[in-house]
């Protein structure tokens, strides 16, 4: 049963004189091989009943019953727990939704949406204004007029004040 590339199989009890896809007596399980691990569901009580009253399992159903451990129970062999693996349960969608809402509430209110590049630059400029400090220049010799064009006005004023104090000291 199923569809292309996603099959699933029913485990049924049927009369050997009937057609393969004909009317079955009872459905005792199903097998879905398309997932990892495969889904195998067998009603163990009904499977053991039908094996006990003389039903013969096909090779494929016998392999499935060995995985579930029902074949070992029927034959009295060790390993009745079977080798069936179960998929880890997925968290419910509401739990994932609540976690996403909680993390969204923790985000800052300002800047929560993506801004255009220019708007981001303006916001960053407002948040972190650039403060330029005047370079400190130590002058040990008198400054010539040609050099004054390169030196800030504050330094020239301090230089003139230093020269005036030296002249007054002499």
VOZA-375946 format. One record per residue: x, z, y of N, C-alpha, C in turn; residue in one letter. Coordinates in pm, 1 decimal, always signed. Example, Ala and Ser with C-alpha at 12.3 -4.5 7.8 and 13.67 -1.06 7.14 Angstrom:
BEGIN
VEXKE       n.u       n.w       n.v      ca.u      ca.w      ca.v       c.u       c.w       c.v  residu
VEXKE   +1319.0    +780.0    -569.0   +1230.0    +780.0    -450.0   +1320.0    +780.0    -330.0       A
VEXKE   +1285.0    +708.0    -225.0   +1367.0    +714.0    -106.0   +1290.0    +787.0      +3.0       S
end
This chain:
BEGIN
VEXKE       n.u       n.w       n.v      ca.u      ca.w      ca.v       c.u       c.w       c.v  residu
VEXKE     +85.2      +0.0    -116.9      +0.0      +0.0      +0.0     +89.7      +0.0    +123.0       X
VEXKE     +32.1      -0.2    +240.3    +108.7      +0.6    +363.8    +108.0    -136.4    +426.9       X
VEXKE    +218.6    -168.5    +494.2    +232.5    -299.0    +556.2    +377.3    -344.0    +542.4       X
VEXKE    +407.5    -460.5    +596.7    +541.4    -516.2    +581.4    +644.5    -419.3    +638.9       X
VEXKE    +747.7    -393.6    +563.2    +859.7    -305.6    +596.5    +822.8    -157.7    +612.5       X
VEXKE    +700.0    -121.0    +591.4    +660.8     +20.4    +593.4    +568.1     +49.4    +475.5       X
VEXKE    +621.4     +41.6    +354.3    +535.0     +64.0    +238.4    +511.2    +213.5    +214.4       X
VEXKE    +403.2    +241.6    +144.9    +383.5    +373.0     +86.1    +307.9    +352.7     -44.0       X
VEXKE    +328.2    +444.3    -134.5    +274.3    +429.9    -269.3    +186.8    +550.3    -302.2       X
VEXKE     +79.3    +522.2    -376.0      -5.7    +628.5    -427.8     +34.5    +653.5    -572.2       X
VEXKE     +36.0    +778.7    -613.1     +59.6    +813.8    -753.3     -78.2    +841.1    -811.3       X
VEXKE    -119.5    +755.4    -904.8    -255.6    +763.4    -957.0    -255.1    +776.9   -1108.3       X
VEXKE    -364.8    +829.1   -1158.7    -392.0    +832.7   -1301.7    -494.0    +722.6   -1326.7       X
VEXKE    -460.8    +631.0   -1416.7    -551.4    +519.1   -1443.8    -552.6    +487.8   -1593.1       X
VEXKE    -653.5    +419.0   -1636.4    -666.2    +377.6   -1776.1    -575.5    +257.0   -1797.0       X
VEXKE    -499.6    +256.4   -1907.0    -405.7    +146.7   -1933.5    -477.8     +15.2   -1958.8       X
VEXKE    -606.8     +18.3   -1991.6    -681.9    -104.6   -2018.1    -735.4    -168.2   -1890.3       X
VEXKE    -725.1     -98.6   -1778.8    -773.3    -151.3   -1650.9    -663.4    -231.5   -1582.5       X
VEXKE    -702.1    -308.8   -1483.1    -604.8    -384.9   -1405.0    -516.0    -288.2   -1325.5       X
VEXKE    -395.2    -335.6   -1293.8    -298.7    -250.0   -1223.9    -354.7    -200.4   -1090.2       X
VEXKE    -417.3    -286.7   -1015.5    -474.6    -248.8    -886.6    -623.0    -217.2    -897.1       X
VEXKE    -670.9    -196.6   -1017.9    -813.0    -170.9   -1037.8    -849.0     -27.7   -1007.2       X
VEXKE    -966.1     +10.3   -1051.8   -1017.9    +143.8   -1027.2    -930.6    +248.5   -1096.8       X
VEXKE    -893.3    +351.3   -1023.9    -811.2    +458.1   -1082.4    -898.7    +580.5   -1107.4       X
VEXKE    -852.1    +666.2   -1196.1    -927.1    +786.4   -1230.9    -908.5    +892.8   -1122.6       X
VEXKE    -782.9    +914.4   -1084.1    -754.8   +1018.9    -986.9    -623.2    +988.8    -915.1       X
VEXKE    -617.8   +1020.9    -786.6    -492.6   +1010.3    -710.2    -430.1   +1148.6    -706.8       X
VEXKE    -306.5   +1159.4    -758.7    -242.3   +1290.9    -767.0    -125.4   +1307.9    -670.7       X
VEXKE     -92.9   +1203.7    -594.4     +17.0   +1219.4    -499.4     +44.0   +1091.3    -423.4       X
VEXKE    +147.6   +1098.4    -340.4    +189.6    +979.3    -267.6    +339.6    +985.8    -244.5       X
VEXKE    +397.9    +866.2    -218.1    +541.6    +853.0    -198.0    +563.6    +757.3     -82.5       X
VEXKE    +637.4    +802.5     +20.6    +667.1    +720.8    +138.3    +818.8    +709.8    +149.2       X
VEXKE    +876.2    +594.6    +106.5   +1022.1    +582.9    +104.6   +1084.6    +545.6    +238.7       X
VEXKE   +1007.8    +510.5    +338.4   +1062.1    +457.5    +462.9   +1120.6    +560.0    +556.8       X
VEXKE   +1121.3    +687.0    +524.8   +1173.6    +790.1    +613.2   +1290.8    +859.5    +547.8       X
VEXKE   +1367.6    +933.5    +626.9   +1480.2   +1007.4    +571.5   +1457.3   +1154.5    +596.5       X
VEXKE   +1443.1   +1240.8    +501.7   +1428.3   +1211.7    +359.6   +1288.8   +1156.9    +329.2       X
VEXKE   +1278.3   +1089.0    +216.8   +1151.0   +1028.3    +177.0   +1044.2   +1136.7    +159.4       X
VEXKE    +921.5   +1099.5    +190.4    +811.1   +1193.5    +173.7    +756.4   +1178.3     +32.9       X
VEXKE    +755.9   +1288.0     -41.0    +699.9   +1289.9    -176.4    +602.3   +1406.8    -182.0       X
VEXKE    +477.2   +1374.5    -206.5    +374.7   +1477.6    -220.2    +307.5   +1458.0    -355.2       X
VEXKE    +314.5   +1560.6    -439.4    +253.0   +1553.3    -572.0    +173.7   +1680.9    -594.5       X
VEXKE     +51.0   +1664.8    -641.8     -29.4   +1779.2    -680.9     +18.9   +1820.7    -819.8       X
VEXKE    +108.4   +1919.8    -823.4    +175.0   +1959.0    -948.1     +76.3   +2003.2   -1056.2       X
VEXKE     -24.7   +2075.3   -1015.4    -122.4   +2124.9   -1112.3    -192.1   +2008.7   -1184.0       X
VEXKE    -236.0   +1908.0   -1108.5    -305.6   +1793.2   -1168.6    -209.6   +1705.5   -1248.4       X
VEXKE     -85.0   +1692.0   -1200.6     +13.1   +1611.8   -1274.0     +41.2   +1674.7   -1411.1       X
VEXKE     +60.5   +1806.0   -1414.1     +85.8   +1873.7   -1541.6     -36.3   +1866.9   -1633.7       X
VEXKE    -155.3   +1873.9   -1577.2    -275.9   +1860.8   -1659.7    -279.3   +1725.0   -1727.0       X
VEXKE    -260.5   +1617.3   -1649.6    -271.5   +1483.5   -1706.9    -158.9   +1455.0   -1805.5       X
VEXKE     -39.7   +1505.7   -1779.2     +68.8   +1488.7   -1877.3     +36.6   +1568.2   -2004.5       X
VEXKE     -25.9   +1683.5   -1987.8     -61.1   +1767.8   -2102.9    -169.4   +1707.4   -2191.1       X
VEXKE    -261.0   +1626.8   -2135.5    -367.4   +1568.3   -2216.1    -330.0   +1430.1   -2269.5       X
VEXKE    -202.5   +1391.4   -2249.3    -156.6   +1267.1   -2312.4    -126.7   +1151.7   -2218.9       X
VEXKE    -134.2   +1168.8   -2089.7    -101.9   +1058.4   -1998.9     +47.9   +1031.1   -2004.2       X
VEXKE     +84.2    +903.7   -1997.2    +225.1    +865.6   -1998.6    +264.4    +815.4   -1860.5       X
VEXKE    +372.4    +870.0   -1810.2    +418.1    +833.0   -1676.3    +501.3    +706.1   -1682.6       X
VEXKE    +486.1    +619.7   -1582.3    +572.3    +501.9   -1572.8    +712.8    +549.7   -1532.8       X
VEXKE    +809.4    +458.6   -1539.2    +947.4    +497.4   -1507.5    +959.2    +546.0   -1362.4       X
VEXKE    +892.5    +477.4   -1270.9    +900.3    +515.7   -1130.4    +836.1    +652.3   -1107.4       X
VEXKE    +721.0    +676.4   -1169.0    +652.2    +805.2   -1151.6    +731.5    +915.3   -1220.5       X
VEXKE    +793.3    +884.9   -1333.8    +876.1    +984.4   -1402.3    +993.3   +1025.8   -1313.7       X
VEXKE   +1055.2    +930.1   -1245.4   +1165.9    +961.9   -1154.1   +1118.2   +1050.8   -1039.0       X
VEXKE   +1000.9   +1022.5    -986.7    +945.8   +1104.5    -878.4    +914.0   +1245.0    -928.6       X
VEXKE    +857.9   +1255.5   -1049.7    +826.6   +1386.5   -1106.2    +952.6   +1467.0   -1135.7       X
VEXKE   +1063.3   +1399.7   -1167.4   +1190.4   +1470.0   -1187.9   +1242.2   +1527.0   -1056.1       X
VEXKE   +1222.7   +1453.9    -947.0   +1266.5   +1502.4    -816.3   +1185.8   +1625.1    -774.9       X
VEXKE   +1057.3   +1625.1    -801.7    +973.7   +1739.7    -764.2    +987.5   +1856.9    -862.0       X
VEXKE   +1040.9   +1832.9    -978.8   +1057.7   +1938.3   -1079.2    +941.6   +1947.8   -1176.5       X
VEXKE    +837.9   +1865.4   -1161.0    +721.4   +1871.0   -1249.4    +754.0   +1818.0   -1389.5       X
VEXKE    +841.9   +1722.2   -1399.6    +879.5   +1667.5   -1531.0    +952.4   +1774.4   -1612.8       X
VEXKE   +1041.0   +1851.1   -1547.1   +1113.3   +1957.7   -1617.3   +1017.4   +2068.0   -1662.0       X
VEXKE    +916.6   +2098.7   -1579.6    +816.1   +2198.5   -1619.0    +740.1   +2151.0   -1741.8       X
VEXKE    +702.6   +2022.4   -1743.7    +625.8   +1967.2   -1854.6    +707.1   +1967.3   -1983.2       X
VEXKE    +835.5   +1930.1   -1973.9    +920.8   +1922.3   -2092.6    +984.1   +2055.7   -2129.1       X
VEXKE    +976.5   +2156.1   -2039.9   +1037.3   +2286.4   -2067.6   +1187.8   +2285.0   -2045.5       X
VEXKE   +1236.9   +2201.1   -1959.1   +1379.5   +2188.9   -1930.2   +1417.4   +2276.9   -1811.3       X
VEXKE   +1547.0   +2310.3   -1798.0   +1588.4   +2385.8   -1679.1   +1584.1   +2295.7   -1555.2       X
VEXKE   +1577.5   +2355.7   -1438.3   +1573.4   +2279.6   -1313.4   +1432.2   +2253.7   -1266.9       X
VEXKE   +1342.1   +2349.7   -1291.3   +1202.5   +2329.0   -1254.1   +1179.7   +2333.7   -1103.4       X
VEXKE   +1283.8   +2377.0   -1026.9   +1266.5   +2379.0    -881.8   +1279.5   +2239.2    -821.3       X
VEXKE   +1340.9   +2145.8    -894.6   +1351.7   +2008.1    -847.3   +1459.7   +1992.3    -741.5       X
VEXKE   +1477.5   +1869.2    -697.0   +1579.2   +1838.8    -596.0   +1515.3   +1780.9    -469.9       X
VEXKE   +1391.8   +1810.6    -447.6   +1318.8   +1756.4    -334.2   +1373.3   +1814.5    -203.9       X
VEXKE   +1404.0   +1725.0    -108.3   +1451.0   +1767.5     +24.0   +1335.0   +1755.9    +121.8       X
VEXKE   +1334.2   +1845.4    +217.8   +1229.1   +1844.8    +318.9   +1290.7   +1814.8    +455.0       X
VEXKE   +1217.3   +1742.2    +536.7   +1261.9   +1712.2    +672.1   +1246.9   +1836.9    +758.0       X
VEXKE   +1336.0   +1851.8    +855.2   +1324.3   +1965.2    +945.9   +1202.7   +1943.8   +1035.2       X
VEXKE   +1125.2   +2046.6   +1056.7   +1004.2   +2028.6   +1139.2   +1041.5   +1999.4   +1284.0       X
VEXKE    +969.1   +1907.1   +1344.4    +991.8   +1871.3   +1484.3    +918.2   +1971.0   +1572.6       X
VEXKE    +976.3   +2002.0   +1688.1    +904.4   +2093.1   +1778.6    +777.5   +2025.9   +1830.7       X
VEXKE    +678.1   +2105.6   +1855.1    +550.4   +2053.3   +1902.0    +567.1   +1993.7   +2041.2       X
VEXKE    +489.8   +1891.9   +2073.9    +500.9   +1823.8   +2202.4    +473.7   +1917.2   +2319.8       X
VEXKE    +384.5   +2010.9   +2302.4    +352.5   +2102.2   +2412.5    +472.3   +2192.4   +2444.4       X
VEXKE    +550.7   +2228.8   +2343.7    +669.4   +2311.5   +2366.8    +771.9   +2233.5   +2448.5       X
VEXKE    +793.9   +2106.7   +2412.4    +888.2   +2023.3   +2486.9    +839.3   +2001.3   +2630.1       X
VEXKE    +709.1   +1983.8   +2647.3    +651.6   +1964.0   +2780.7    +671.3   +2088.1   +2867.2       X
VEXKE    +644.0   +2205.4   +2810.6    +659.0   +2329.6   +2886.1    +803.9   +2352.9   +2925.7       X
VEXKE    +898.5   +2316.3   +2838.4   +1040.3   +2331.0   +2872.1   +1078.7   +2237.1   +2985.7       X
VEXKE   +1025.5   +2115.0   +2984.7   +1055.3   +2019.5   +3091.4    +997.0   +2066.7   +3224.1       X
VEXKE    +877.3   +2122.1   +3221.8    +815.0   +2172.9   +3344.6    +894.7   +2290.9   +3398.8       X
VEXKE    +939.8   +2377.3   +3311.5   +1016.7   +2494.4   +3355.2   +1148.6   +2451.7   +3418.6       X
VEXKE   +1216.0   +2353.7   +3359.9   +1342.4   +2306.8   +3417.8   +1317.7   +2234.1   +3549.2       X
VEXKE   +1203.2   +2167.6   +3563.8   +1171.0   +2099.7   +3689.2   +1143.4   +2200.5   +3800.2       X
VEXKE   +1089.5   +2314.4   +3766.2   +1061.9   +2416.9   +3865.9   +1190.8   +2478.1   +3919.4       X
VEXKE   +1297.9   +2476.0   +3841.5   +1424.5   +2534.0   +3882.4   +1504.7   +2441.9   +3973.6       X
VEXKE   +1465.9   +2316.6   +3986.6   +1539.6   +2221.3   +4069.7   +1516.8   +2252.8   +4216.6       X
VEXKE   +1615.4   +2220.8   +4301.4   +1596.7   +2246.5   +4444.9   +1489.2   +2155.8   +4502.2       X
VEXKE   +1416.3   +2206.7   +4602.2   +1306.5   +2130.0   +4660.6   +1358.5   +2014.0   +4744.1       X
VEXKE   +1466.5   +2037.8   +4822.8   +1519.0   +1932.7   +4908.9   +1610.6   +1841.7   +4827.3       X
VEXKE   +1595.5   +1716.8   +4843.3   +1681.1   +1621.3   +4773.0   +1640.8   +1600.7   +4628.7       X
VEXKE   +1516.5   +1634.8   +4593.3   +1473.8   +1619.9   +4455.0   +1452.9   +1474.5   +4418.2       X
VEXKE   +1421.2   +1391.6   +4518.2   +1403.5   +1249.9   +4489.3   +1530.5   +1174.3   +4523.6       X
VEXKE   +1546.6   +1060.6   +4464.8   +1665.7    +981.0   +4489.5   +1650.2    +906.9   +4621.5       X
VEXKE   +1745.6    +926.7   +4710.1   +1741.5    +863.9   +4840.5   +1822.4    +734.4   +4838.7       X
VEXKE   +1799.2    +650.8   +4939.3   +1881.0    +532.0   +4953.1   +2020.8    +576.2   +4994.0       X
VEXKE   +2116.4    +487.7   +4977.4   +2255.9    +524.3   +4998.0   +2282.3    +571.0   +5140.8       X
VEXKE   +2229.4    +499.5   +5240.6   +2252.0    +536.9   +5379.7   +2188.6    +672.6   +5409.7       X
VEXKE   +2070.3    +697.3   +5356.2   +2003.1    +824.3   +5378.0   +2082.1    +938.7   +5314.2       X
VEXKE   +2141.6    +914.0   +5199.1   +2223.3   +1016.1   +5133.3   +2345.5   +1048.6   +5217.6       X
VEXKE   +2408.1    +945.3   +5274.6   +2526.5    +967.3   +5356.8   +2491.5   +1047.5   +5481.4       X
VEXKE   +2376.5   +1017.8   +5544.4   +2334.2   +1092.0   +5663.3   +2307.1   +1238.2   +5628.7       X
VEXKE   +2240.6   +1260.6   +5516.1   +2210.3   +1396.2   +5473.5   +2338.7   +1472.5   +5443.6       X
VEXKE   +2434.9   +1406.0   +5379.6   +2562.0   +1470.3   +5349.6   +2637.5   +1501.0   +5477.7       X
VEXKE   +2629.8   +1412.1   +5578.6   +2696.9   +1434.8   +5706.1   +2634.6   +1554.8   +5778.6       X
VEXKE   +2503.1   +1570.1   +5771.0   +2437.1   +1684.4   +5833.5   +2474.2   +1813.9   +5763.4       X
VEXKE   +2479.4   +1809.1   +5633.3   +2505.9   +1929.9   +5555.3   +2649.9   +1976.5   +5571.8       X
VEXKE   +2744.5   +1885.0   +5581.5   +2886.0   +1919.0   +5592.0   +2946.0   +1850.8   +5715.3       X
VEXKE   +2924.3   +1906.1   +5834.5   +2980.9   +1842.0   +5953.6   +3133.0   +1851.3   +5950.3       X
VEXKE   +3198.0   +1744.1   +5995.0   +3343.8   +1737.7   +5994.6   +3394.6   +1798.7   +6124.7       X
VEXKE   +3477.8   +1899.6   +6116.0   +3534.3   +1965.2   +6232.4   +3680.9   +1925.0   +6239.8       X
VEXKE   +3715.9   +1854.6   +6347.8   +3854.1   +1811.0   +6363.4   +3927.3   +1912.2   +6449.2       X
VEXKE   +4039.5   +1957.7   +6402.4   +4120.1   +2051.7   +6476.4   +4234.7   +1975.6   +6540.3       X
VEXKE   +4273.0   +2016.4   +6660.3   +4384.5   +1950.6   +6730.3   +4514.1   +1984.6   +6658.8       X
VEXKE   +4600.8   +1886.4   +6641.9   +4727.4   +1914.6   +6573.5   +4816.2   +2002.6   +6661.6       X
VEXKE   +4882.7   +2096.2   +6598.4   +4970.6   +2187.5   +6669.0   +5108.3   +2121.9   +6676.6       X
VEXKE   +5155.6   +2101.3   +6798.9   +5285.4   +2038.1   +6819.5   +5376.0   +2137.7   +6889.1       X
VEXKE   +5486.9   +2168.2   +6825.8   +5582.9   +2259.2   +6886.1   +5686.0   +2175.4   +6961.1       X
VEXKE   +5708.3   +2207.6   +7086.1   +5800.6   +2130.6   +7168.6   +5915.0   +2222.0   +7208.7       X
VEXKE   +6034.5   +2181.8   +7174.1   +6150.7   +2261.1   +7212.7   +6226.6   +2195.7   +7327.8       X
VEXKE   +6203.5   +2068.1   +7349.1   +6269.0   +1995.4   +7457.2   +6162.5   +1947.5   +7554.3       X
VEXKE   +6198.2   +1917.7   +7677.7   +6100.5   +1865.2   +7770.8   +6049.5   +1729.4   +7725.2       X
VEXKE   +5924.2   +1703.1   +7752.8   +5860.4   +1580.7   +7708.8   +5871.4   +1477.3   +7819.6       X
VEXKE   +5911.4   +1355.5   +7783.4   +5920.8   +1247.4   +7880.5   +5782.8   +1189.0   +7903.9       X
VEXKE   +5767.1   +1113.7   +8012.8   +5638.3   +1056.9   +8048.9   +5591.8    +956.7   +7944.6       X
VEXKE   +5681.2    +880.9   +7882.6   +5644.2    +780.7   +7782.6   +5587.0    +848.5   +7658.1       X
VEXKE   +5635.9    +966.1   +7629.4   +5589.5   +1037.0   +7511.0   +5455.9   +1106.1   +7535.7       X
VEXKE   +5419.0   +1129.3   +7659.5   +5296.9   +1200.6   +7692.0   +5174.1   +1122.8   +7646.3       X
VEXKE   +5179.8    +991.7   +7644.4   +5066.3    +911.3   +7603.0   +5028.0    +939.7   +7458.4       X
VEXKE   +5124.6    +978.8   +7377.1   +5097.2   +1005.1   +7236.8   +5060.1   +1150.6   +7211.2       X
VEXKE   +5094.7   +1239.2   +7300.1   +5071.7   +1381.4   +7280.1   +4940.2   +1419.0   +7348.0       X
VEXKE   +4855.4   +1501.9   +7285.9   +4730.0   +1542.6   +7347.4   +4752.5   +1615.7   +7478.9       X
VEXKE   +4651.9   +1613.3   +7565.8   +4661.7   +1670.5   +7700.9   +4687.9   +1820.2   +7697.1       X
VEXKE   +4633.4   +1890.0   +7601.2   +4652.0   +2033.9   +7591.1   +4798.1   +2069.8   +7571.2       X
VEXKE   +4866.3   +1989.3   +7491.7   +5007.2   +2016.3   +7464.6   +5089.3   +1992.5   +7590.3       X
VEXKE   +5054.6   +1888.2   +7667.8   +5128.0   +1857.3   +7790.8   +5111.6   +1971.3   +7890.0       X
VEXKE   +4990.2   +2028.4   +7899.6   +4967.2   +2137.2   +7993.0   +5048.7   +2260.3   +7954.3       X
VEXKE   +5055.9   +2289.0   +7827.0   +5136.4   +2403.1   +7783.4   +5283.9   +2376.1   +7806.8       X
VEXKE   +5326.2   +2250.5   +7792.9   +5465.0   +2213.1   +7814.2   +5502.1   +2233.5   +7961.0       X
VEXKE   +5412.2   +2192.9   +8052.6   +5435.8   +2208.9   +8195.9   +5441.4   +2357.0   +8230.9       X
VEXKE   +5355.0   +2436.9   +8168.4   +5354.2   +2579.8   +8196.1   +5483.3   +2643.8   +8147.9       X
VEXKE   +5536.6   +2597.9   +8035.9   +5661.5   +2652.9   +7982.9   +5775.6   +2617.2   +8077.6       X
VEXKE   +5777.5   +2495.4   +8130.0   +5884.7   +2452.1   +8222.0   +5877.4   +2533.9   +8352.8       X
VEXKE   +5756.3   +2561.0   +8398.9   +5740.0   +2637.0   +8523.4   +5791.0   +2779.3   +8505.7       X
VEXKE   +5765.3   +2841.6   +8392.0   +5812.0   +2978.3   +8368.8   +5963.9   +2981.7   +8355.2       X
VEXKE   +6021.4   +2875.7   +8297.7   +6168.5   +2870.3   +8283.7   +6232.5   +2854.0   +8422.8       X
VEXKE   +6170.6   +2771.4   +8509.2   +6224.9   +2750.5   +8643.0   +6212.7   +2879.4   +8725.5       X
VEXKE   +6106.3   +2953.4   +8709.0   +6086.2   +3078.2   +8782.3   +6184.3   +3184.9   +8734.5       X
VEXKE   +6220.6   +3178.0   +8607.7   +6311.7   +3277.3   +8552.1   +6453.7   +3254.7   +8604.2       X
VEXKE   +6488.6   +3132.8   +8642.8   +6624.3   +3105.3   +8690.7   +6636.5   +3149.9   +8828.6       X
end
